[in-house]
Amino acid sequence: MGHKVLIAGGGLAGICLGYQLAENKIPFILIDSGVNHSSLKAAGLVNPIVFRRMLKSWRIDDFLPYAIQFYKKTGKYTDSEFFHYLPMRRGFAHQQETELWESKQNLEEYKIYLSKLTNEDKTSEVLINNFGTGIVKETGYIDTKVFLENSYAYFESIDSYQKIEYKYNEFDLSKKTFRGENFDKIIFCEGYKGIYNPWFNYLPLQATKGQTIIIKSNTLKDSEILNRKCFLLPLGNNEFKVGATYEWNTTDLSTTIEGLNTLKENIEQLIHDDYEVIHQDAGIRPTVKDRRPLLGEHPEFKNIFIFNGLGTKGYSMAPLLSKELLNYIYENQPIDREINISRFK
């Protein structure tokens, strides 16, 4: 039996789809160049709260429990742990943020995520503290390197992964072929490179660059993720990942002194501690103007699909969205209107 499904692109979206297909015993092949500019470079943070207005992230009550189960289960395939719980300490940016938190911490729908503020939080010296701090629960991170590398190894072990560079002229979408081989479905999961896809380039996908640095500090604690202006994620060995910048509409992967300075300025508003910068990196996120992913079937070519635009919350959203896309393809269940590509003509 040949491969029924071709997944083009092996970042977060493609991998999550691959696991869903494997679970449903649907033969597939995932093709990828092996050069990843987003999923691998991402910090893999899982944070249920949008701090600006102290609101829950979009659909987080659906996404989060599913994602945590998904990473646990898929970790077992590769005998590894992808997801790690770690509380996040938010330093309030102004008095209004403190008051917003206090107004929501007892609400039923926020209790699971926002800890009740204590005097200890208000006077915490872990970070620069002018307006108090609060602990967000149900936070953590996915070890992105382990996730990507072990997933490729697993797909290879079930004959479902090929590391190849492909060109768009090798596809014939009217016949659903790639390099002459027939498929039932072709799903493009290309991250920011989707901007070059000739069949889906009418969608408003943007390439948004993000720079991060890794710092070393002998005094910072590694028991919490810190957040204000930037995040500070403990990596072990007194090392911390700090991110991330936003640079719009660029696919230039070089790190810049401006990016470094922005991150340093942000750190200086977050912690007093001395640190040294030991690494700087850049990745390109696939983002969409309306901040919603892109899922659906091509308006003209049947059985040609896209799964893209996961942006900054990708590691929380991708597991459940990959299932919803499969439910749409195989069980005719509608895709949420907010993410269906039919919203763009």
C-alpha positions in Angstrom: 0.0 0.0 0.0 1.4 3.4 -1.0 1.5 6.5 1.2 -1.9 8.0 1.3 -0.9 11.5 2.6 2.0 13.7 1.8 3.0 16.3 4.4 5.2 19.0 3.0 7.2 20.6 5.8 8.4 19.1 9.0 8.1 21.9 11.6 5.7 21.8 14.5 2.6 21.7 12.3 3.8 18.8 10.1 5.1 16.8 13.1 1.8 17.1 15.0 -0.1 16.0 11.9 2.3 13.1 11.4 1.6 11.8 14.9 -2.2 12.1 14.4 -2.0 10.1 11.1 0.3 7.5 12.7 -2.2 7.2 15.6 -5.0 6.6 13.1 -2.9 4.2 11.1 -3.1 6.3 8.0 0.1 5.8 5.9 1.9 9.1 5.2 5.2 10.5 4.2 6.6 13.7 5.7 9.1 15.5 3.5 11.4 18.2 4.9 14.7 19.9 4.1 15.9 19.4 7.6 16.6 23.1 8.0 14.2 24.6 10.5 13.9 28.3 11.2 11.0 28.5 13.6 9.9 25.4 15.5 13.4 24.6 16.5 14.4 28.1 17.4 11.2 28.8 19.4 11.4 28.6 23.2 8.4 26.3 23.2 6.7 28.2 26.0 3.2 27.3 27.1 1.6 30.3 28.8 -2.2 30.5 29.1 -2.5 34.3 29.8 -2.2 37.3 27.6 -0.8 39.8 30.1 -1.6 43.1 28.3 -5.2 42.8 29.2 -4.9 39.9 31.7 -7.1 37.7 29.5 -6.9 34.0 28.8 -5.4 33.1 25.5 -7.8 32.2 22.7 -9.4 28.8 23.2 -6.7 27.9 25.8 -9.2 25.8 27.9 -9.4 23.5 24.8 -5.8 23.7 23.7 -3.9 23.3 26.9 -5.2 20.0 28.4 -5.1 18.4 25.0 -1.5 19.6 24.3 -0.2 18.3 27.6 -1.7 14.9 27.0 -0.4 14.9 23.4 3.2 15.7 24.4 3.1 13.0 27.1 1.8 10.4 24.7 4.0 11.2 21.8 7.0 11.4 24.2 6.4 7.7 24.9 6.9 6.8 21.2 10.4 8.1 21.5 11.1 7.3 25.1 11.6 11.0 25.9 9.9 13.8 27.7 8.9 16.8 25.6 6.8 18.9 28.0 8.1 20.2 31.4 5.9 22.1 33.9 7.5 25.2 35.3 5.6 28.0 37.0 5.9 31.5 35.5 6.4 34.6 37.7 5.0 37.7 36.1 6.3 41.1 37.2 3.5 43.6 36.9 4.2 46.4 34.6 2.0 48.9 36.3 -0.6 49.3 39.1 -3.5 48.6 36.7 -2.0 45.2 35.9 -1.9 44.3 39.6 -5.5 45.3 40.0 -6.6 43.4 36.9 -5.0 40.3 38.4 -6.7 40.7 41.7 -10.0 41.2 40.0 -9.7 37.9 38.2 -7.8 35.6 40.6 -11.1 34.4 42.3 -13.1 34.0 39.1 -14.0 30.4 38.4 -12.6 30.5 34.8 -9.3 32.1 35.9 -8.6 30.2 39.2 -6.9 27.3 37.4 -4.3 29.8 35.8 -3.8 32.7 38.3 -2.5 32.1 41.8 -3.9 34.2 44.5 -1.5 37.0 45.3 0.3 36.7 48.6 2.5 39.2 50.5 5.5 37.1 49.4 4.5 37.6 45.7 4.0 41.4 46.3 7.4 41.8 47.9 9.3 39.2 45.8 12.9 40.0 45.1 13.4 37.4 42.4 12.9 40.2 39.8 12.8 44.0 39.8 9.5 44.6 41.5 7.7 48.0 41.5 4.1 46.8 41.3 4.2 43.3 42.7 4.4 39.9 41.0 2.1 36.9 40.4 2.5 33.2 39.7 0.8 31.8 36.6 0.0 28.1 36.9 -0.3 25.5 34.1 2.8 26.9 32.4 5.9 25.3 31.2 7.9 24.6 28.0 8.4 22.0 25.3 12.0 21.0 24.8 11.9 21.9 21.1 15.2 20.3 20.0 14.3 17.0 21.6 10.8 17.2 20.2 11.9 17.8 16.6 14.9 15.4 16.5 13.1 12.5 18.3 10.0 12.9 16.2 12.0 12.7 13.0 13.7 9.6 14.3 10.4 8.0 15.2 8.8 8.8 11.8 11.9 7.4 10.1 11.5 4.2 12.1 8.0 3.8 10.7 9.1 4.6 7.2 7.3 7.9 7.1 10.1 10.6 6.9 12.3 11.7 4.0 14.8 14.5 4.3 14.6 16.2 0.9 14.6 19.6 -0.6 11.6 20.0 -2.8 10.6 22.4 -5.5 7.0 23.5 -6.3 7.3 22.4 -9.9 7.7 18.8 -8.7 4.0 18.9 -7.6 1.1 18.4 -9.9 -1.9 19.4 -7.8 -4.6 18.6 -10.4 -3.3 15.0 -10.3 -2.2 15.1 -6.6 1.3 13.9 -7.5 4.7 14.7 -6.2 7.7 13.6 -8.3 5.2 11.3 -10.2 4.0 9.5 -7.1 0.2 9.7 -6.4 -1.3 10.7 -3.0 -4.8 10.9 -1.7 -4.1 14.2 0.1 -1.3 16.7 0.1 -1.0 19.0 3.2 1.4 22.0 3.2 2.9 22.8 6.6 5.7 25.1 5.6 5.9 27.7 8.3 7.0 31.1 7.0 8.1 29.5 3.7 4.4 29.3 2.9 4.7 32.8 1.6 6.5 31.3 -1.5 3.8 28.6 -2.0 2.3 29.4 -5.4 -1.1 27.9 -4.5 -1.6 29.4 -1.1 0.3 32.7 -1.5 -3.0 34.6 -1.7 -3.3 34.1 2.1 -2.0 37.0 4.3 0.8 34.9 5.9 3.7 37.0 7.2 7.3 36.3 8.1 8.0 37.7 11.5 11.6 37.5 12.8 12.3 36.8 16.4 15.8 37.0 18.0 16.7 35.3 21.3 19.8 35.0 23.4 21.1 32.6 26.0 22.6 34.1 29.1 24.6 32.6 31.9 24.0 33.7 35.5 25.3 32.2 38.7 22.7 33.9 40.9 19.4 33.5 39.1 17.1 30.7 40.3 16.0 28.1 37.9 12.7 27.2 39.6 10.5 29.7 37.7 10.1 31.3 34.2 10.3 35.1 34.6 8.2 37.4 32.5 7.9 41.1 31.9 8.9 42.8 28.6 10.6 39.5 27.8 10.7 35.9 29.1 13.6 34.3 30.9 13.4 30.5 30.6 15.8 28.3 32.8 17.7 25.8 30.6 19.8 24.2 33.4 23.6 24.7 34.1 22.9 28.3 35.1 21.8 29.1 31.5 18.6 30.9 30.6 16.9 31.6 27.2 15.7 35.2 26.8 13.3 36.3 24.1 12.0 37.4 21.9 12.1 40.4 19.5 9.5 41.1 16.9 10.7 42.2 13.4 8.0 42.3 10.8 8.1 41.1 7.2 11.7 39.9 7.0 13.2 36.5 6.2 16.7 37.6 7.0 18.1 35.1 9.6 21.1 37.1 10.7 21.3 38.1 14.3 21.8 41.9 14.8 23.3 44.2 17.4 19.9 46.0 17.6 18.2 42.7 18.5 20.8 42.1 21.1 20.5 45.5 22.6 16.7 45.3 22.7 16.9 42.0 24.7 19.5 43.5 27.0 17.3 46.5 27.7 14.4 44.2 28.4 16.5 42.0 30.8 17.6 45.1 32.7 14.0 45.9 33.4 13.4 42.4 34.7 16.4 41.4 36.9 19.2 43.0 38.9 21.6 40.0 38.5 24.8 40.0 36.6 24.9 37.8 33.5 26.9 37.1 30.4 25.5 36.6 26.9 26.8 33.3 25.5 24.7 32.8 22.4 22.3 34.7 20.1 19.9 33.2 17.6 17.2 34.2 15.1 14.1 32.4 13.8 11.2 33.3 11.6 7.7 32.8 12.8 4.7 32.3 10.5 2.2 34.9 11.6 -1.2 36.2 10.3 -2.6 39.7 10.6 -5.7 38.5 12.5 -3.6 36.4 14.8 -5.4 33.2 13.9 -3.8 30.1 12.2 -4.6 29.1 8.6 -6.3 25.7 8.2 -8.4 24.4 5.3 -8.7 23.1 1.8 -7.6 24.9 -1.3 -10.6 26.6 -2.9 -9.9 25.1 -6.3 -7.8 22.0 -5.8 -9.6 19.3 -3.9 -7.7 17.3 -1.3 -4.9 19.9 -1.1 -4.7 21.5 2.4 -2.8 24.0 4.4 -1.9 24.0 8.1 0.1 27.1 8.9 0.3 30.5 10.7 0.7 29.1 14.2 2.6 32.3 15.3 3.8 32.7 18.9 1.4 30.2 20.6 2.1 27.4 18.3 3.2 24.8 20.8 -0.1 25.2 22.7 -2.3 25.1 19.7 -0.8 22.7 17.2 -1.7 19.4 18.9 -5.5 20.0 19.0 -5.6 21.9 15.6 -3.9 19.0 13.9 -6.6 16.8 15.2 -9.3 19.2 14.1 -7.8 19.4 10.6 -7.9 15.6 10.4 -11.5 15.5 11.6 -12.3 17.9 8.8 -10.5 15.9 6.2 -11.8 12.4 7.2 -15.0 13.0 9.1 -16.3 16.2 7.5 -16.4 18.1 10.8 -16.3 21.8 10.1 -13.2 23.9 10.9 -13.7 26.7 13.3 -14.6 29.8 11.2 -11.9 31.9 12.9 -9.1 29.7 11.5 -10.7 28.4 8.3 -8.8 29.8 5.2 -12.3 30.4 3.7 -12.2 33.7 5.7 -9.8 35.0 3.0 -10.9 35.2 -0.6 
